[in-house]
Amino acid sequence: MNGVRAFVCGTGIVSAAGEGVEATWGALRRGTSRLTPLALFPAAHTPPLPVGEVRDVPEVDGLPRTHALAWMAVRQVLAATTLTPDALVLGSTTGGMPTTERLLEAGERRPEAYRHHAVGSVAAWLARRLSCRGPVITVSTACSSGTAALKIALELIRCGQARVVLAGGADALCRMTYYGFHALQLIDPAGARPLDRDRRGLSVAEGAAFVLLVAAESPPVGALAELAGAGWSCDAYHPAAPRPDGTGALAAMRAALADAGMTPAALDYINLHGTGTPDNDLAEARAVRALCGDPPPVSSVKGLFGHTLGASGAIEAVVSALGIHRGFIPGNCGCRIPDPALGLLPELAGQSRPVRSVLSNSFGFGGNNASLVLTAPLSAGPARPPRPLARFSVLGTACLTGAGPLEETLARYWRGEPFSGRPDLAAVRTEIPAGQIRRLKRLSRMVLLLALAARQAARPPAAPGGIFFGTAWGSLTETHDFLKKLFDSGERFTSPTDFVGSVHNAPASQAAIFLEATGANVTVSGGDHSFEQALYTAGLVLRAGDPPALVIGAEEDHDVLSPCFDAAATADGGGAFLLDPRGGGTGPDLVPVHFAFNPGGDDGLPALIESLGGAARIAERFGAVFVGLPAGDRSGGEAQLERFRRETAFSSPVVDTRRFTGEFAGASAVAAVLAVETVRRGALPPALAGGEDPRLGGRGILLLGLGEFITAIEVSAP
């Protein structure tokens, strides 16, 4: 392929407007709100608030509602194509929460009952059903998740990691989001009225949407639109409120246009994030005016569908593609008198007119901003040669384990002693003000300590531009405390602070605020391989010349929730890196080499070995293998490892890192830190060498992740 572009060659959508493109098209043409009083579960207060609820959601294999909504949208995509996706990227915030809430309230404690709780379980279930064997990534950046998923999908194509990508978002209504936004006083009891003078808030909703992105040099037959560019940024301002001047949103929009090689003057329509909250609409309006001066037609569709949270960006991408394909600009449903303070005149009624290019915005808690540029699928367009994943020079490392921070952990490691357990965070010395650190609960505090330590470890210390964070379970303390207060009060009271802190991207957003990191702020969630997913995502999107970035993997162990969600967990902690995407520095290099979904066995091992250059190169490049064998799939992982050793004839030491770190989903981040520090020293601890020469002989270390995901990270000597 001489050049690569990403075309939208299929869509699927479900929302309060109904199931399918035609139902959505009819709702857009009519421009009538589909918000209705909550009926899905009893509301403690009366009357129930208006929501965007999907009617008649079929039960799918006893799965949570989010999974069922995702499948409703995906099967529409599959029904219209013979293509099979070789990668899948999903944005979500709720995962299995609708089911988890009922189980916790009933006192259920059996881990098998919660097997679909994880936000990453939706994408994993879809991948198994579709036999998708390539990268499977779940991004959870609050309300920008769906848009961020399409950005990652675009970079998968540009990096040559996939040719056909299924990308989108899905979220279901649940008590966490319904009562959480109510506690924040961000819900309009009259229904969302984006950009209206009298707007009072949003309307929580549910839904799902997916697009099939196909890599090609020119538009395939039936292409609806082209995903021409995408950009993101972080406000680094506040956990829940947008930066008032809109500069963070403006940065994301400018990045998306630059990525597409376009100017604001080329836009025919801007699909606003437009939630209907006073602060969000005002900040976005300021950003749009700063971007365009004289803006093109603008509108928000959230008065029609409601705010579908992690699905909203994907739903609005489908609406944008539909507008391009059918020549239509949606009306701003719910707005009667545009707010003169905004300086924008939204389209109050839909209109038919040619639409060649659309900018679509999504902004989430923590200032996580993302924007897309979709264009008409023209035969002539900018095609880029595929580029490789980024190669990172390690500028600084940090970890937290049962032994403590990096220095204490390494002391035990060099003696060949285990260091599992829960780190005592109160004993960690830090420059963070005492008042600020006390306000943070366990996972957010851990991530902030790791981020600060990794930055300080660089010589000289370097400011990060962006943050990539991997977590399987998110902030368990806030999740537990929110739900406990809710249930104990008969669903009448709960904590708005715990709601904001419960979203998966809250820890990375707190780190961005403290470090003033305004670049990409991306939280991903993929079980025991969440750290690898974060590093791989950073490799997809960062380029030489970008500022250094933090890549962090961390998990907290919670007395009540961890036994339900991850019964094998015996510890917590994490690891962090400050990485320079230019490569070629004086420290070890960290290179994401392979990331693939591998359901049901070891079929992915040949591709893994090939990605590493074959058996001869593996022996030549690596003096040891560090392998993660999660307890949940230890026997399968051991069989995969035995096959790897057999097919590569690898005879150097192989270290089972979980024997040292203990069992928790962030253990691979700690193992990566150990690998980097081992390469720095040039030798393994003698106790880990198995009686062989512990010196690496100038070679690096290969980090293998085995199980349902098969991953490889290369740590090479400088």
Helices and strands as residue ranges (DSSP letters): E 5-15, E 18-19, H 21-30, E 36-37, E 50-51, H 65-79, E 87-91, H 97-105, G 111-114, H 121-130, E 136-139, G 142-144, H 145-158, E 164-171, H 175-183, E 207-216, E 225-234, H 247-260, G 264-266, E 269-271, H 278-292, E 298-299, H 302-305, G 309-311, H 312-326, E 328-329, G 340-342, E 351-352, E 357-364, G 365-367, E 368-375, E 392-400, H 406-414, G 425-427, H 434-439, H 442-457, E 466-470, H 476-488, H 496-502, H 506-515, E 521-524, G 527-529, H 530-541, E 549-555, H 562-565, E 573-580, E 589-597, H 605-611, H 615-621, E 622-628, G 631-633, H 634-648, E 654-656, H 658-661, H 667-681, G 686-688, E 700-705, E 709-716
